């Protein structure tokens, strides 16, 4: 999603995403109901490894977290 980082989420069209991905609008909209949903899915996927790592650190930490 360097396209979004380089040009900004608002200025990037679905057409630009489709061109960069090499797919079709139909395929994008089959999986995502909007550009916003696509961005959220990307961010969730991007952050998942960090969230897993943070959970492991919290689980392995000593002490009372309350």
Rosetta silent file (secondary structure, phi, psi, omega in degrees, C-alpha in Angstrom):
SEQUENCE: XXXXXXXXXXXXXXXXXXXXXXXXXXXXXXXXXXXXXXXXXXXXXXXXXXXXXXXXXXXXXXXXXX
SCORE:     score description
SCORE:     0.000 S_00000001
   1 L     0.000   30.232  176.038    0.000    0.000    0.000 S_00000001
   2 H   -60.966  -22.051  176.449    2.847    2.341   -0.718 S_00000001
   3 H   -59.526  -46.298  178.689    0.406    3.983   -3.090 S_00000001
   4 H   -65.715  -41.682  179.548   -1.604    5.273   -0.128 S_00000001
   5 H   -66.292  -38.985 -176.785    1.511    6.366    1.747 S_00000001
   6 H   -74.034  -37.275 -173.510    2.951    8.134   -1.273 S_00000001
   7 H  -115.442  -12.384 -177.985   -0.172    9.952   -2.440 S_00000001
   8 L    93.352  141.710 -176.102   -2.506    9.825    0.553 S_00000001
   9 L   -59.452  -44.048 -176.768   -5.568    7.666    1.085 S_00000001
  10 L   -65.701  -34.888 -174.579   -8.033   10.330   -0.070 S_00000001
  11 L   -85.291  -12.264 -179.482   -6.263   11.103   -3.324 S_00000001
  12 L   -89.109  124.556  179.284   -5.787    7.477   -4.443 S_00000001
  13 L   -86.668  162.096  174.173   -8.693    6.139   -6.479 S_00000001
  14 H   -61.749  -35.180  177.103   -9.891    2.569   -6.621 S_00000001
  15 H   -58.402  -41.182  178.448   -8.843    2.647  -10.275 S_00000001
  16 H   -66.530  -38.796  178.053   -5.268    3.376   -9.165 S_00000001
  17 H   -63.681  -46.084  179.871   -5.410    0.535   -6.628 S_00000001
  18 H   -60.679  -44.692  179.477   -6.711   -1.859   -9.293 S_00000001
  19 H   -61.537  -45.036 -179.420   -4.003   -0.788  -11.734 S_00000001
  20 H   -65.490  -39.271 -177.670   -1.265   -1.212   -9.129 S_00000001
  21 H   -79.256  -20.541 -178.931   -2.636   -4.593   -7.987 S_00000001
  22 L    76.024   26.865 -179.932   -3.183   -5.847  -11.518 S_00000001
  23 L  -114.844 -148.169  177.952   -6.751   -6.926  -10.804 S_00000001
  24 L  -131.222  159.010  175.876  -10.221   -5.652  -11.546 S_00000001
  25 H   -59.992  -39.550 -179.261  -12.680   -3.397   -9.746 S_00000001
  26 H   -57.591  -42.836  179.669  -15.056   -6.322   -9.554 S_00000001
  27 H   -66.151  -44.319  179.136  -12.471   -8.356   -7.635 S_00000001
  28 H   -59.348  -48.832 -177.008  -11.688   -5.501   -5.240 S_00000001
  29 H   -74.024  -16.492  172.260  -15.373   -4.884   -4.525 S_00000001
  30 H   -67.622  -38.847 -176.566  -16.008   -8.616   -4.132 S_00000001
  31 H   -92.429  -28.261 -175.830  -13.621   -8.621   -1.182 S_00000001
  32 L  -135.218  132.367 -177.413  -14.092   -5.063    0.143 S_00000001
  33 L   -77.669  -14.640 -179.174  -17.260   -2.965    0.134 S_00000001
  34 L  -159.437  168.296  175.410  -15.308    0.306   -0.027 S_00000001
  35 H   -63.377  -38.158  178.450  -11.853    1.817   -0.256 S_00000001
  36 H   -60.119  -41.521  178.271  -12.086    2.513    3.467 S_00000001
  37 H   -65.034  -37.369  176.321  -12.687   -1.165    4.201 S_00000001
  38 H   -62.025  -45.491  179.742   -9.663   -2.049    2.055 S_00000001
  39 H   -63.219  -43.609  178.938   -7.485    0.393    4.010 S_00000001
  40 H   -61.485  -43.449  178.937   -8.726   -0.968    7.361 S_00000001
  41 H   -62.083  -42.192  177.607   -7.985   -4.544    6.254 S_00000001
  42 H   -61.751  -46.822 -178.739   -4.487   -3.536    5.188 S_00000001
  43 H   -64.839  -40.325  176.897   -3.790   -1.751    8.478 S_00000001
  44 H   -60.498  -45.295 -179.421   -5.142   -4.682   10.499 S_00000001
  45 H   -66.554  -39.269  179.640   -2.913   -7.088    8.566 S_00000001
  46 H   -64.445  -37.679 -175.746    0.090   -4.762    8.846 S_00000001
  47 H   -85.501  -15.658 -175.006   -0.306   -4.438   12.623 S_00000001
  48 H   -54.924  -47.694  179.588   -1.022   -8.107   13.383 S_00000001
  49 H   -58.227  -39.401  177.764    2.622   -9.223   13.846 S_00000001
  50 H   -66.370  -41.389  179.895    3.203   -6.393   16.354 S_00000001
  51 H   -63.394  -39.356  176.916    0.009   -7.189   18.248 S_00000001
  52 H   -64.080  -42.957  178.475    1.035  -10.844   18.497 S_00000001
  53 H   -63.707  -44.957  178.050    4.466   -9.812   19.770 S_00000001
  54 H   -60.227  -42.249  178.991    2.976   -7.413   22.333 S_00000001
  55 H   -61.102  -42.890  179.154    0.621  -10.141   23.582 S_00000001
  56 H   -62.688  -43.221  178.552    3.541  -12.523   24.013 S_00000001
  57 H   -61.322  -43.524  179.109    5.518   -9.886   25.957 S_00000001
  58 H   -64.692  -42.110 -179.552    2.549   -9.190   28.226 S_00000001
  59 H   -64.588  -33.043 -177.279    1.934  -12.914   28.757 S_00000001
  60 H   -88.610  -10.183 -176.686    5.606  -13.468   29.629 S_00000001
  61 L   -75.141  152.621  177.010    5.948  -10.444   31.894 S_00000001
  62 L   -98.211  157.136  176.274    6.033  -10.761   35.633 S_00000001
  63 L   103.922  172.103 -177.524    4.007   -8.694   38.002 S_00000001
  64 L   -95.137  122.230 -179.191    0.467   -7.504   38.380 S_00000001
  65 L   -91.786    2.958 -178.438   -0.843   -5.521   35.421 S_00000001
  66 L   -88.815    0.000    0.000   -4.027   -4.404   37.188 S_00000001
